[in-house]
Amino acid sequence: MKDRNIILQKLTTIAFAVILLAGIYIIIEQLLLKEMVSALNICFVESILCLTAYCAWKSHVSYIFLPAAIGSVILLFCTCFLGVTPIDKRYLVQAAAAITALISGTAVWLPKRRVLSLRSVPKGAAAAVLLLTAFSLCFWGINTYLHKQNMTGAGKNIWAVPSVYDHTPEEQAGTLEKIDYQTKAYATDHRTVTKSAYVYLPFGYDPEKSYNILYLMHGTGDDESYWLEKNAYNKLMVDRMTANGIIGPMIIVTPSFYVEDDCAGDLDQLTYSFQDELRNDLMPAVEGTYSTYAESCDTDGFTASRDHRAFAGLSRGAVTTLHSALCGSLDYFSWFGAFSGSRTDGAYLKETIQTDSLKDYPIHCFYITSGSYDFALSGQIADYRSILDTEPRLKEGVNTTFDVFPMRYHSTGAWHLALYNFLPQIFLDSLIN
């Protein structure tokens, strides 16, 4: 029994030390990013994990590692997409340490069928865990509830979309149509291919009127159905926001950057080549069919109507927004949204939109979002600061904003919030010619 106690003490000591050091590293890393919403979220969560591990170590009650193991595994899966992104080693280390201590400790005591007393658990640390957990859950729950009841519109660092936009059917609903168009495999052999896009038409669409138009791109692994068909609550939200006068009637197009099986091993190529498809094929097909402000489907018509055109996307769709719309088609667009994705810094802006032909086009809106636990956050922050340092047309708080949503990660919930915040910021009458 003495040997078992020594083994258990060593295991819990090592596990606690690993979890604590990883937690300190995570907190310091977040503080260095100088993004306070994310830093505060992570400080609270890591404090709870580390204090829980401390209770397990101090009392040598290995079962107390269970909540630490569950929490760190959840964070691990929130901060990476298996098979798409690298494993987040920070949370992997914490999860491995907690699980190893839990399983090993159980293996030591289970043969004896002995129930360990919790009287050895440090009361101060246990109380701190309970208080921090209760405070965090209450703060999260109260803020989520208040934002769900909010009817005043979007806001920075919001916790939830108001329930009225998610769950209340709208009688004045827009319609969703599918359009096929011919394009080319611009990233590879330029063969002719047929693709599809969904087109949202606002309630009461009148082909005799002109409408603002938003092109909205999906992320890796999805397709043109993602935004408005697969996740129909986004369409419901647009319907309700339009009916309530939060946004004006607009056409929304949801295309795909995929071209059959091209570039399967390097999808980033498609984030650049999509600009050719967008300019040469998609826009003429859509705006030649539906009524927008483009008087002609050519360079002159699209350039003259750029103030009535926006482009946004999520994840790799956000990268496509930056590469193919902002940097590849600034003469055709003046409103941009990048949700949970970047891979574009100031140097690339110098090569593209700061050329003589594009340097004088105004950028009316450049809206960026991420979640506090989004794996793309650190890269987005670095690129955002580089872009602000490089591009004089972008002024923080004037025409560019970076919102971080508390306790959100790389997920549909975060992008639903992003779209909710983005829509009221585009096609403002005061900025449209």
N, C-alpha and C positions, 0 to 999 in steps of 0.2 A: 504493500500500500504506500509506503514511503517513497518508493521509486516512482510510483504512478503520480504521486503529488509533485515530485520534482520535475517529471516530464511535463505535467500539465502547467506548472508554473513557468517553465521555459517557453512552452508553446504560446501561452497567453502573453508573456512578456514580449516575445518577438512579434506576435501579431499586432499587439497594441503599438509597438514602436513603429512598425511599418505603416499602419493606418494613420498614426499621428504625423509622421514625417511626410507621407503623401498628402495628407490634408493641409499641412502647413505650406507645402509646395503649391498646391492648387490655389489656396487663398492668396499667397504672394503673387502668383502668376496673374490672378484676376485683378488684384489691386494695381499691378503694373500696367494693365490695360486701361486703367482710369475710366472704366465704365461702371458707374456706381450701382445701377440697378442690378446688373449681373453680379457684381462683387458682393453686394449685401445678401442677395439670394444665396449665393454659394457659401458665404461665411456662416450663415445660419445653418444650412444643411450640413456642412462639414463639421461645425461645432457639435451638432447633435451626434453625428457618426463617431467623432473622436471621443466625446464624453461617454458614449455607450461602450466603446471599446475599453475606455479607462475603467468603467465599472466592472467589466468582465475580467480585466487584468487584475485589478485590485482585490477582487473577491475570489478569483480563480473559478468562477462559475461560467463555464464555457458556453452554456446555452444563451447567455446574454449577448454573445456575438451574433445570434440569429437576426435581430433587427438591423445590425450593422451590415450583415451579409446581404440581406434583402435590399436594403437601401442602396448599397454600392452596386449591386447587380442592376437595379433599376436605372441608376445613373449611367452605368456602362452602356446599357442598351439605348438610353436616350441620347447619348453623345456620339453614337456612331451607327452607321448602317452596315451590317455585316455583308461582306462581298462588294460593297461600294466604297466605303471609307476605311481608312486604317483604324485598327482598334485603339481606343483611347487608353494608353498605358497607365495613366494616373488612376483611373477608376478600376482598371483591371487589377492593379497591384492591391488596391484596397479590398476589392472583392475576393481576390485569391487569399489574402491574409485572413480575412474574416471567415471565409468558408473552411480554410484549412484548420484554424483554431476550433471552429465549431465541430467539425467532423472528428478531429483528433481527440478533442476533449470528451466528446460523446463516446468514442471508442474506448477511452480509458475508464470511464465510469460505468458504462452500460453493463459490463459483465458482473459488476457488484450489485446492480439494481439499486443503487443508492441515490436517494433524492437529495440534492445539495441544498443547503440552507441559504436563503437570500439575506440572512442577517449580517453577513460579512460585506455586503454591497455598500460602498460609501454613500451615506445618505445625502450629503451635499451634492455630489455629482449626479446621483439618481434624480434628485429634485430638479437640478438644472436641466437634465434631459427632458423630464416631463414638462417643465415650464416652457422651455424653448420649443418643444414639439407642439404643445397646446397653443402657444402664441402664434407659431407659424401657420398651423392649420386654421386657427381663428382668423388671422390676418388674411390668409388666402381666401377662406370662405366668405368673409365679410366683403372683401373687395370684389370678389367674383359676383356675389349677390348684388352689390350696389351697381356694378357696371351692367349686369343683366337687366336691372330696372331702369337704367339711364335712357332717356329719350332725347338727349340734347345733341347727339352726334358723336363723332370720333374724338379721340384725345390721345395724348402721348402716354406711353407705358400702360395702356389699358389691359385689364385682366380678362374681359369677355365681351363679346358682341351682345348688345341688348336682345333679350329674348323675343321681343316683338319682330325682329328681323330674321329670326331663325325658325320660329314655330307658328307664326300667324300667317295663314294663307292669304294671298293678295288677289282680290277680284280683278284688279287691273294688271294682270300678269303679261309680261312680254312673251314672245314666242322664240323657239329655238329651231333653227334650220341647219341642214348640212349641205355644204357646197363642195363639189369636186373641181379640181383644177389641174392643169398640166404644168409640170415644172421639170427641172433637170437635176441630176445628181452632181451638183456643183462641186462637191468636195472630192469627187473621184473621176469618173469617166464621162460625165456630162450626158449620160443617156437620158432619154425622156421617161418620166415616171408620172403616174397619176396619184395625187394626194387629196386628202379631205380636210376640211376645217368646219367647225361649228360657228354659226352666226346667230347672235342674240339680237332680236329686234324689239325695241321697247313697245309697250302697250300703245295702241293707236298709231303705229308706224304708218307714215304717209310718204309714199315715194315722191310726192311733189315738194316735200320739205327737205332741208339739209340737216344732217345729224353729225355730231362729234363721234369719233370712232376710237375705240381702245382695242389694241391687239394684246392678248393675254396668253402667256406661254406656260406650259406645264414643266415638270422636272424629270429627272432620270427615271426611266421605267414606266412612265405614264404616256398618255397620248392626248389627242385633241379633245377627248371627251372629259378630261379630268375636271376642269373648272366648273362647268355648268351642267353637265349631264351626270357624270359619276358622283359628283358632290353637289347635288341639286340645291342644297341649302345656300350655296353661293348665288344661284339664280334667284331664289326666293328673297335673299337679302337685297339684291339689285332691284328686284320688283318693288319691294317695300320702300327702299330708300328713294326710288324714283317717285312713287306714289305720294310719299310724305314730303317731297320737295327738298330732300337732303342733297340730291344730285339731279342734274338735268337728264332728260332722255338721251340715251346714247346707244350706238351700235357697239357690240362687243364681239370680237373675233377670237376664237381659240384654235390656233393652228398647232402643228407639231414640228419640232426640229429634226425628227428622225426621217431618214430617206431609205426605206426598205432596210437592208442589212448593212448599209455602208458604215464604215468607221466604227465597227463594233468594239474594236480594241482601243480606240482613241476618240471618244465622243466629243471631246473638246473641239475637234476640227469642225464639227457641225455648228458650234456656237459662232464660228466666224463665217462659214459658207452660207448660213441661213440668210445673210443680208442680200445675197444675189437672188435667192428665191423670193424673199420678201419684196424687193424692189421690182424685179422683172416679171414675177408671176402671181404671187398671192395678192398683193395690193391691186393690181389691175383686174384680177378675177373678182375680188370682193367689191371693190369700189366702182367697178363697171357694172355690177349687178344691183347694188344697193345705193341709196341716196346719201352721199356724204357731201362735204364742202369742196371736194375736188371737182373742178369744172371739166377736167380732162384727165384721163388715166395715163399721164406721161410725166416727165420730169417737171415741166412747168406747172401742171395742175397739182401735183403732189407737194411741190415746194411752196406754192402760193397758199396751200391749205394746211401747212404743217402745224399751225397753232390749234387746229381742231383735231389733232391726232396724237395718241399716247401709246406707249408700249410698256408692258410690265411682265414680270415672270418670277417663278420661284425656283430656288436651287439652281440646277443647270439652266433652267429657263431664265433666271436672273443673270447668269453669265451670258446667255444669248442676248438678253436685253442690252447689256453693256457692250458686247462685241459687235452685234449686228444692227442694233437700233441707235444707241447713243453714239458709238464710235463709227458705225458703218452707215448710218442713215440720218444724221443730225439735220440734214436739209429737208427731211420728210417728217420729222417728229420733234416736238418740243416739251413733252411731258414723259417722265420715266419713273418706273418703280422697280426696285431690285429687292426681292424677299429671300433672305437666307442664301445668298450667293454673291460672289464678286470675281476674283481672279483678274482684276483690272486695276492697275495703279496709274499714278500720274504720268509716268513715262509713256504709257500707251496712248494717253490722251494727247500728249505732245505730238506723237506721230500721226494722229488721226484728226481730231476735231480742232486742233490749233493750227492747222494748215491755212493758207491764205483763203482758200475757197470756203472754209467752214468757221473760221474764227469769229465772225461777226454775227452768227446766228444765236439768238437768245435761247437760254435754257430756262423754261418757266418753272419746272418742278423736277427735282431729283430726290425721290423718297426711298429710303433704305430701312429695312427692318431685319430683326433677328430675334431669337429667343435667348433667354439668359443661359440655357443649357444647349444651345445650338452649336454643333461642331464647326459651323462656318463662321461663328461670331468673331474669333480672334483675327482671321484673315480679312473679314469685312472691315473691322476697325482699322487695321493697318492700311488697307487700300483706301478707305474713306479719308483718312488723314492725309495720305499721299495725294489723293485727288484734290482735296481742299487746298493743299499747299501749291498745287500746280495750276489749277483752273480758276482764273479770276472771275469767271461768270457764275461760279457756284459759291454762295454765301450761306453759311450755316445759320439757320433760324429765319432766313429770308426765302430762299427758293430750294434749300436742301435741308433734310431732316433725317436723323438716324434714331429710330425708335427701337428700344429693346423691351420685349414683352416678358414680364416676370413669370418665372417657373414654366416657360415654354421651351420646346426643343424643335428639332427639324421635323415638323409634323403638320398635318392638315389644319389643326386648330390654330397654329401660329399664322398660317397663310390666310386663313379666313379672317383673322384679326387684321392682317396686313392689307387685305383688299378693302375691308371696311374702313380703315384709316386712309387709304390711298384715294378712293373714289371721290370724296369731297374736295380733294386738293387739286383736281385736274379740271381743265376747261373753265377756269374762272373768267367771268365776263370782263373783269378789269384788265386781263392780260391778253385776251384774244383780239386780234386785229379785225 
